[in-house]
Amino acid sequence: MANAWFESVAEAQRQAKKRLPSSVYSALLAGSEKGVSYADNTNAFSELGLAPHVAGLHAERDLATTFMGQPIAFPVVTSPTGVQAVHPDGELAIARATAARGTAMGLGSFGSKALEDVVALNPATFFQMYWMGTRDSMVTRIEQARSAGAKGLILTLDWSFTYGRDWGSPVIPEKVNAKTMVQFAPQVLRRPRWLMTYARSGGIPDLTTPNLADSAGVAPTFFGAYYEWMQTPPATWEDLAWLRQQWDGPFMLKGVCRIDDARRTVDAGFSALSVSNHGGNNIDSTPAPIRVLPSIVEAVGGQVEVVMDGGIRRGSDVVKALALGARSVLIGRAYLWALAANGQAGVENVLDLLRNGIDSTLYGLGHSSIRTLSPEDVVMPSGFTRTLGVPLAST
Ligand SMILES: Cc1cc2nc3c(=O)[nH]c(=O)nc-3n(C[C@H](O)[C@H](O)[C@H](O)COP(=O)(O)O)c2cc1C
């Protein structure tokens, strides 16, 4: 039955595939080059075992924690993504769903809805930036985030402009207009329900980026913004320390995999970091974040809030990440597939699946709280972890 509750992220993915035009589905799947990192992100979780108890279990479990200073009901936050055209409500549906389930969300710079509209629906919203444009334009963006009410910032740096995927890259138009509608008609007409969702909302997908509008309020197209990003000279650690000083609240650096970068993230003054390989979209063959998490927690866990993202598909994955030292996790595709499958209700569905999965895993492991999880809860095969980079002394 269409739009029914789904019982796994895998089912949300199947429904998204059936519902979306092939280019939109392919953009959601993403992954770079051969997909080695994309595959490792999920496969690595399957290599980790869990060791359940049978007695002395707890009738009630406490899943609550905080994310960058905001209380959240369970340790899962929706990661910022820059995907338009998945659902007409886009990030507004995600904001309603995350607020309804008591958690926080990240809004991508390349997202399709204005930050203030998202914050109005979920005050626990974090705005994601890239190192793009001039220092002045970055300061303007930070001021806009402050006045829109963002609770903190996320700077994403793990993107290397790789191209060439073995399973082909989706063709995405610069603008959706009459000409591109004709060009995309064959694949769109095969997905009438997707088209109807947009028709009912009174429009066609808008490929502009409202949160990157210039001082005159003109928002660039997705590709216009992408071009500006590509042209921006890469950041140095001094640049990052400068950027951090422009915001006086919580500030996360997303995309760290090496222990030397983790050390420098702390030295640059960031309050949080996400161990990530951009969901397998950075240079291919970057190891799964869950493999490098323990070394980063060991290096800087006492000084900065460490979260991780990449490959989370079920509650037990979240428990494994927490047992290895993450404070919480971010999810990407799991909620994007759910959004495509069933809008706000789909995102709520996936958040419920993860929360229930965390709860039942905690139950089986004999914990009354996520706070008591430790590496002893995880059965780790030898050679599982990776340590990237060299240890650096704190400055
Ligand atoms: C289609 C897609 C678009 C993404 N866009 C962004 C983005 O705009 N900004 C960002 O910081 N991360 C972006 N990411 C990365 C996610 O925030 C997150 O790191 C990743 O999806 C986690 O892996 P998972 O999908 O396996 O959960 C994107 C990921 C995907 C799959």
The ligand as an SDF file (V2000), in Angstrom:
LIG
                    3D

 31 33  0  0  0  0  0  0  0  0999 V2000
   22.5610   13.5130   -1.3080 C   0  0  0  0  0  0  0  0  0  0  0  0
   23.4320   14.0750   -0.2410 C   0  0  0  0  0  0  0  0  0  0  0  0
   23.6230   15.4530   -0.1260 C   0  0  0  0  0  0  0  0  0  0  0  0
   24.4440   15.9700    0.8850 C   0  0  0  0  0  0  0  0  0  0  0  0
   24.5950   17.3240    1.0070 N   0  0  0  0  0  0  0  0  0  0  0  0
   25.3370   17.8220    2.0280 C   0  0  0  0  0  0  0  0  0  0  0  0
   25.4520   19.2270    2.2310 C   0  0  0  0  0  0  0  0  0  0  0  0
   24.9140   20.0340    1.4860 O   0  0  0  0  0  0  0  0  0  0  0  0
   26.1980   19.6530    3.2810 N   0  0  0  0  0  0  0  0  0  0  0  0
   26.8290   18.7870    4.1340 C   0  0  0  0  0  0  0  0  0  0  0  0
   27.4730   19.2270    5.0790 O   0  0  0  0  0  0  0  0  0  0  0  0
   26.7340   17.4690    3.9550 N   0  0  0  0  0  0  0  0  0  0  0  0
   25.9850   16.9640    2.9440 C   0  0  0  0  0  0  0  0  0  0  0  0
   25.8650   15.6150    2.7900 N   0  0  0  0  0  0  0  0  0  0  0  0
   26.5110   14.7170    3.7640 C   0  0  0  0  0  0  0  0  0  0  0  0
   25.5640   14.4450    4.9370 C   0  0  0  0  0  0  0  0  0  0  0  0
   25.4040   15.5850    5.7420 O   0  0  0  0  0  0  0  0  0  0  0  0
   26.1090   13.3280    5.8190 C   0  0  0  0  0  0  0  0  0  0  0  0
   27.4350   13.6190    6.1670 O   0  0  0  0  0  0  0  0  0  0  0  0
   26.0480   11.9540    5.1370 C   0  0  0  0  0  0  0  0  0  0  0  0
   24.8940   11.8210    4.3600 O   0  0  0  0  0  0  0  0  0  0  0  0
   26.0880   10.8730    6.2110 C   0  0  0  0  0  0  0  0  0  0  0  0
   26.0890    9.6140    5.6250 O   0  0  0  0  0  0  0  0  0  0  0  0
   24.7610    8.7150    5.4630 P   0  0  0  0  0  0  0  0  0  0  0  0
   24.0310    9.2760    4.2960 O   0  0  0  0  0  0  0  0  0  0  0  0
   25.2790    7.3630    5.2330 O   0  0  0  0  0  0  0  0  0  0  0  0
   23.9680    8.8640    6.7410 O   0  0  0  0  0  0  0  0  0  0  0  0
   25.0730   15.0830    1.7790 C   0  0  0  0  0  0  0  0  0  0  0  0
   24.8710   13.7060    1.6630 C   0  0  0  0  0  0  0  0  0  0  0  0
   24.0590   13.1950    0.6670 C   0  0  0  0  0  0  0  0  0  0  0  0
   23.8490   11.7110    0.5720 C   0  0  0  0  0  0  0  0  0  0  0  0
  1  2  1  0
  2  3  1  0
  2 30  2  0
  3  4  2  0
  4  5  1  0
  4 28  1  0
  5  6  2  0
  6  7  1  0
  6 13  1  0
  7  8  2  0
  7  9  1  0
  9 10  1  0
 10 11  2  0
 10 12  1  0
 12 13  2  0
 13 14  1  0
 14 15  1  0
 14 28  1  0
 15 16  1  0
 16 17  1  0
 16 18  1  0
 18 19  1  0
 18 20  1  0
 20 21  1  0
 20 22  1  0
 22 23  1  0
 23 24  1  0
 24 25  2  0
 24 26  1  0
 24 27  1  0
 28 29  2  0
 29 30  1  0
 30 31  1  0
M  END
$$$$
